[in-house]
C-alpha cells in the first residue's frame, strides 16, 4: 500500500533492470559502432542529454518558462575553454569552473525571472540568450573570438591517442556525465526541494501558503540547472575543441526544445529518450539539410498538439493502465476463491 | 547638434516601424493570450512576397505592399489554424506556453521553407522612392525613410479607426477587453481570433516591405525585428495598445541614440538592460495589467 501514494505524487520509480540494460548497451555502443561518425553523433547526443536534463529541472519540474538555457550552456563552454586556454589546469577542474560560471550567470538571470509570471519569463530569458549571442558575435576584443568562436585549447589533452580509441574515451566521459546528471536529478527530484518545486509549479498559492518559498526554491533550481548546463557546455567545448555563437540561436533552441517536448517535460527519462530519438532522426537526415529543420518544426508542432505531455508519460500511462488491468484481473480471479472461505 | 537631429529622425522612423510590428503582437496577445513568435517571420515573408512580385512582374513596389499584406494575412490565418486552434480549450495543458512553442515551431517551418526556395543570399530591394534631401549639411533624410514613417503611421491610424469604429474592429476590442461578456453579447470569439491573427500578420508584412530596402530580403530578416518587438511588448506590458505605441517610440529613441552616440552593436544589449530594470521595478511593463488566467 505504501507505494501507491508515492506513485500518485509523481515521484520517479527506479526500474533497475531496464536501467541496467540501457546503461550496459550505452557503454558498449562505441565498441559495436565502427564508424567514428556515429560515435561522434552519439557523443553529441550524450552532451545534449546532460543539457536537456538540466533544462528539464527548470522547465519541466519547476514549470518556469526559461528559454535562456542555451546561453548558460554556451557560457559554461566558453568559461571552460578559457580556463583550458589560459591556465594549465586539468580538464575536470576546467569543467567545474565552467559549471560554476554558468551557475553564477544562471542565478543572475534567475533574480528577475522568479519575480515574473508566465509568458514574461519566457520573453525575458529568450531575450537574454539572444543578447548573449549577439554580444559574443559583436565581440571585437578577442576574448571570445567573435563569430568564429574560440579554439586552440587543449580540451581533454588526448591528442596523442589514436583516433578510434580517443573517440571512444570521449564518448565514455560524456556517458559518465549523463549518469552523474541523471543520479543527481533523481535525488533532487525525490528530495523535499524537488517536491517543493513541483508543488510551486502545480499550485503556487497553496505551496506558498504551506511555507514553500517560491523565490528561494526557484533560485536554487536555477542554480543547480545552470551548473549542469555549464558542465554540458564544457563537455561540448572539450569534445569538439571549439566553442562558437552557433551553440545558441533559434535553430538550436528548436532542436533542444523539440527533444524535451518529444520525450516529455517533467520526467527523468523523457529528456534522455527524446534526445536519442531526435538525434537519430537528425543524423539520418544529414544528407537533406534543407528539409531537416522543416521536419523538426513539423514534429514539434505535431507532438505539442497530439501528445502535449510527450512520449514517456504516454507510454508510462499505457504501462500503468496495463498493470492495473492485469492486477484488476488478478483480484477478480482470486475473488471467487476467497469469498467461499469467508462466508 | 547634428547627431541629436539624426537621432530624432531615426527615432521617428524606427519607432513607427517598431510600433507596426509590435502592435500586432499586442493585439494577438490581448485577444488570444498567445505570444506570437511567428511575427518576425511575417516581417520576412512580407519582404519576400514584395520582392517576388516586383522581380517577376515588374509592377510598382507600391502595389507589392498590398500583395505582401495579403500574403501575410493568409499566412497569419494559416498559423491560427495550424498552431493555435488545436490548443484552444484543451484541459490540463498550459495554453500560453504550448502556444508559445507551437508558434515558434511555425516560425521555424516557414523560415526554412523560404530558405529552401530562395536560398540564404541577401536580395536587394529598391527604395519605394529613391533619393533624399539634406536638413543641414550633415543630416540627410532619404525619401524612403519618410515614406516608412508615413506609411507606418498611416497604417496605425487606420488600425485605430478600424478598432474603434468598424463592426469587426469593435468585436476585436470587445473580445480583448472581456472575453465572457463579448461572448454573451453574441460575438463569435473564435472568428475574431482568425481575423486578429490575420491583421497582426498583415501589419508585420507591411513593415517587412518597408524594411526591405534597408536590410535586404533574406530568410533570417525576421530575427532582429522579432527581438526588438519582444522588447517593446515587454516594456509596454502585454496587451496594451496605447502602451505599445509609447513603448515603440521610447525603444526606437533609445536604440537610435545608442547606435548613433556609441555603437550599433550595443543597441540591443543596452535595451535589454533597460528592460531588465523595468521588469524588476514594474513586472507588468509600463501599461500592463496584472495577469489573470483565461481561456
HADDOCK unambig.tbl for C-alpha pairs under 7 A between the chains (distance, minus, plus):
assign (segid A and resid 112 and name CA) (segid B and resid 280 and name CA) 5.71 0.50 0.50
assign (segid A and resid 116 and name CA) (segid B and resid 283 and name CA) 6.05 0.50 0.50
assign (segid A and resid 120 and name CA) (segid B and resid 234 and name CA) 6.98 0.50 0.50
assign (segid A and resid 123 and name CA) (segid B and resid 230 and name CA) 6.77 0.50 0.50
assign (segid A and resid 127 and name CA) (segid B and resid 227 and name CA) 6.81 0.50 0.50
assign (segid A and resid 131 and name CA) (segid B and resid 268 and name CA) 6.81 0.50 0.50
assign (segid A and resid 131 and name CA) (segid B and resid 269 and name CA) 5.77 0.50 0.50
assign (segid A and resid 138 and name CA) (segid B and resid 265 and name CA) 6.11 0.50 0.50
assign (segid A and resid 290 and name CA) (segid B and resid 116 and name CA) 5.85 0.50 0.50
assign (segid A and resid 293 and name CA) (segid B and resid 108 and name CA) 6.98 0.50 0.50
assign (segid A and resid 293 and name CA) (segid B and resid 109 and name CA) 6.87 0.50 0.50
assign (segid A and resid 293 and name CA) (segid B and resid 112 and name CA) 6.49 0.50 0.50
assign (segid A and resid 294 and name CA) (segid B and resid 108 and name CA) 6.75 0.50 0.50
assign (segid A and resid 294 and name CA) (segid B and resid 109 and name CA) 4.59 0.50 0.50
assign (segid A and resid 294 and name CA) (segid B and resid 112 and name CA) 5.78 0.50 0.50
assign (segid A and resid 294 and name CA) (segid B and resid 113 and name CA) 6.74 0.50 0.50
assign (segid A and resid 297 and name CA) (segid B and resid 105 and name CA) 4.71 0.50 0.50
assign (segid A and resid 297 and name CA) (segid B and resid 106 and name CA) 6.62 0.50 0.50
assign (segid A and resid 297 and name CA) (segid B and resid 108 and name CA) 5.80 0.50 0.50
assign (segid A and resid 297 and name CA) (segid B and resid 109 and name CA) 5.28 0.50 0.50
assign (segid A and resid 298 and name CA) (segid B and resid 109 and name CA) 6.90 0.50 0.50
assign (segid A and resid 300 and name CA) (segid B and resid 105 and name CA) 6.34 0.50 0.50
assign (segid A and resid 301 and name CA) (segid B and resid 102 and name CA) 5.42 0.50 0.50
assign (segid A and resid 301 and name CA) (segid B and resid 105 and name CA) 5.93 0.50 0.50
assign (segid A and resid 304 and name CA) (segid B and resid 98 and name CA) 6.83 0.50 0.50
assign (segid A and resid 305 and name CA) (segid B and resid 86 and name CA) 6.44 0.50 0.50
assign (segid A and resid 305 and name CA) (segid B and resid 87 and name CA) 6.62 0.50 0.50
